[in-house]
Amino acid sequence: MHALKLKFMLSPALISFSSLPRFFFKTKPFSSSASAEFSPWSGLQAWRESPLNENRIWGPNGPEPSSLSPPSSICFNDYGLDSASSLAELGALVLSTSDPLTKSNLSHLAFSRWRNENLPIGAYVPPAKPARPRFPKGNSGPKDSGLPLNAYMLHNLAHVELNAIDLAWDTVVRFSPFSETLGEGFFADFAHVADDESRHFAWCSQRLAELGFKYGDMPAHNLLWRECEKSSDNVAARLAAIPLVQEARGLDAGPRLVKKLIGFGDSKTSKVVARIADEEVAHVAVGVYWFVFVCQKMGCAPCSTFKDLLRDYNVELKGPFNYSARDEAGIPRDWYDPSFTNKQDNNEKKGTNEQLSVVVVDMYMPLLFVRDHNSGAGSGVDQGPYPCHGVVHFSDTLLIGDS
């Protein structure tokens, strides 16, 4: 495809899918059981319709509302929250905030304001990287961290949750120019995810303080954001790499981390972690739902598309898998487990339904390649594809603090 044509197609100002005739949206049906195999999480609609969750502290009996709302130590006007006119702008403000607790609180207030005031999705350019505090340098292994094992694992989890706030908001802001194509529900779901993650970070931060530590007391890796960067030009890859790999890994590692904390004698932290792992099911389910949606728009089979994306972006999935939690979230096993054979998957690649019509490719290319639009002056996003160096292994230690 010529670069000029591609650039033309990627400009949101020139794309108005709602104005095209309905037949332009027709895609070839999935071969085999691509639609039949997908069963959304049973709690997805209830999660979407749930009221704002104000249970941002961990009380004697579990999550409970904070007595300070908003926190008295923060003047939110200083961050431009009140003047933001769209969800995308609110998200960009959160991404530009470096203090972790402030970011967490701003995330909740941003989602609350968007929900309560019915602001538009809008369109905004995300920062090149989310603002971050300075971390100490050195080895972040448990023996060198200076933290007891329970605090070390909790700090790792807090780091994952802080990154998850930014990952969700970056998805909202980065793909906001394509809101007409993706639909408001896409952005509502990921803003909701960001709100959940901000609450999870608040719980972790509170528990760390109770143990005598704080987030930032030990070095932290940047793996999660690097993987986010690689999928900055591809919404399907973003969905595959973040909710369907990173967050799904939390489903796998969560129960093992809970057992380790109980073995360490830290029952309270184990309960915090168990609750977080349980709530991650919704986030994985959101990823599955929208990944299937994008595949439907492109007329391609989700299973083989997911595998192709992981191969192209050099992401390797490693077990053991928590099949029950993954089943609940709606991820078909043949997407991620090589030992789970599905004869119909072989038929997908042989059938003609994987071949996209020119009309479908032309229409939905913006969903898959948005690099040209987001790499304008000041965006900080590379013009070319992000390089992939080696195979990324999503281990328990890096993602959820297991060790």
C-alpha positions, 0 to 999 in steps of 0.5 A, spaced: 500 500 500 502 506 498 505 511 503 500 516 501 494 512 501 496 509 508 497 516 511 490 519 508 487 513 511 490 514 518 487 521 518 481 521 523 479 528 520 478 524 513 475 518 516 468 518 518 465 511 518 458 512 520 457 516 513 459 510 509 453 505 506 452 499 511 454 494 506 461 497 506 461 494 513 460 487 511 466 482 513 466 475 511 464 470 517 468 467 521 470 460 519 469 454 524 467 456 530 470 463 531 464 466 534 461 460 537 467 459 541 467 466 544 463 466 551 463 473 554 464 473 562 458 472 565 459 478 570 461 483 564 455 487 563 454 487 571 461 490 572 459 495 566 453 498 570 456 498 577 456 504 580 462 508 582 467 504 587 469 508 592 472 503 597 479 505 596 482 503 603 482 496 606 479 496 612 478 491 618 473 487 614 476 489 607 475 494 602 471 500 605 470 508 603 475 513 604 473 518 609 477 523 605 474 524 598 478 527 595 484 527 599 485 533 603 493 533 601 491 534 593 489 540 590 486 537 584 485 544 580 493 544 580 492 538 575 487 541 570 482 536 572 476 541 572 478 544 566 479 538 562 473 537 556 474 530 554 475 523 557 482 523 553 484 529 556 483 527 563 487 521 561 492 525 558 493 529 565 493 522 569 499 520 564 502 526 566 502 525 573 508 523 576 507 522 584 504 515 584 498 516 590 496 522 586 496 519 579 492 513 583 487 519 586 487 523 579 485 516 576 479 515 580 477 522 580 478 523 572 473 517 571 468 519 576 468 526 572 467 523 566 461 518 568 458 524 572 458 529 567 457 525 561 463 528 557 465 526 550 471 521 548 474 527 545 481 526 541 488 527 545 495 525 543 498 521 549 505 523 552 511 519 549 511 516 556 507 516 563 510 521 568 514 517 573 518 518 580 525 517 580 527 510 583 533 507 587 538 504 582 540 497 583 538 490 583 531 489 585 532 481 587 529 479 594 535 478 597 538 485 595 531 489 596 532 490 603 525 488 604 522 482 607 519 477 602 512 479 604 513 487 603 518 485 597 512 481 593 507 487 595 512 492 592 512 488 586 505 488 585 504 495 587 508 496 581 504 492 576 498 496 579 501 503 577 503 501 570 496 498 569 493 505 571 498 508 565 497 502 560 489 503 561 489 510 560 494 510 554 489 505 551 484 510 552 488 516 549 492 513 544 486 510 540 481 516 542 482 519 534 478 512 532 472 513 537 467 513 532 470 506 529 471 503 536 465 506 539 464 509 546 464 502 550 471 501 548 473 507 552 468 506 557 471 499 559 478 501 559 477 508 563 473 503 568 479 498 568 484 504 570 479 506 575 479 499 578 487 499 577 488 505 581 484 502 587 488 496 587 494 501 587 491 504 593 490 498 597 497 496 596 500 502 598 496 502 604 498 495 606 506 497 604 505 503 609 502 499 614 508 494 614 513 500 614 515 501 607 512 505 601 512 504 594 519 506 591 523 503 596 526 499 591 528 499 584 523 497 579 523 494 572 520 498 566 518 491 562 511 493 562 511 499 559 516 497 554 511 492 551 506 497 551 510 501 547 511 496 542 503 496 541 502 503 540 501 503 533 496 497 533 490 496 537 489 489 536 496 488 538 495 492 544 489 488 546 493 481 545 499 484 549 496 487 555 489 484 557 490 478 554 497 476 556 500 481 562 493 481 566 491 474 564 498 472 567 496 475 574 490 470 574 495 465 573 500 468 579 495 471 583 493 464 587 500 462 588 502 469 591 496 468 596 499 461 598 506 464 599 504 470 603 499 465 607 506 461 608 510 467 610 504 469 616 501 475 612 494 474 612 492 481 611 496 482 605 494 475 602 487 477 602 489 484 599 492 480 593 486 475 593 481 480 592 486 484 586 486 477 583 479 476 583 477 483 580 482 482 574 478 477 571 473 483 569 479 486 566 481 480 562 474 479 560 474 486 557 480 485 553 477 478 550 471 482 548 474 488 544 479 483 541 474 479 538 470 485 536 476 488 532 477 481 529 470 481 527 471 488 524 477 485 520 473 479 518 479 474 521 479 469 526 481 471 533 485 465 535 490 465 529 490 472 529 492 472 537 497 467 536 500 471 530 500 477 534 504 474 539 509 471 534 510 478 530 511 482 537 515 476 540 511 475 546 511 468 549 506 465 553 508 460 559 504 456 564 502 454 568 496 457 567 490 458 571 485 455 567 479 456 571 480 463 572 482 464 564 475 460 563 471 465 567 474 471 563 472 468 557 479 466 554 479 460 549 484 455 551 486 454 544 488 461 544 494 460 549 495 453 550 499 449 545 497 442 549 490 444 547 489 442 540 483 444 536 482 441 529 477 447 528 483 452 529 487 448 523 481 449 518 481 457 520 488 458 516 486 453 511 479 457 509 478 463 505 475 467 511 482 469 513 483 473 507 480 480 507 476 483 502 480 490 500 474 494 502 474 491 509 482 492 509 481 499 507 476 501 512 479 498 518 486 499 517 486 505 522 484 500 527 491 496 526 496 501 524 495 508 527 503 510 528 502 515 522 497 519 526 500 518 533 507 520 531 506 527 529 510 533 532 511 532 540 508 526 540 514 522 542 512 516 538 517 513 533 515 513 526 517 506 525 515 500 528 518 498 535 524 494 535 523 487 538 529 484 541 529 477 543 523 473 546 519 476 552 517 472 558 512 474 562 514 471 569 510 471 576 516 475 579 516 481 574 508 481 573 505 480 580 511 479 585 511 472 585 518 469 587 
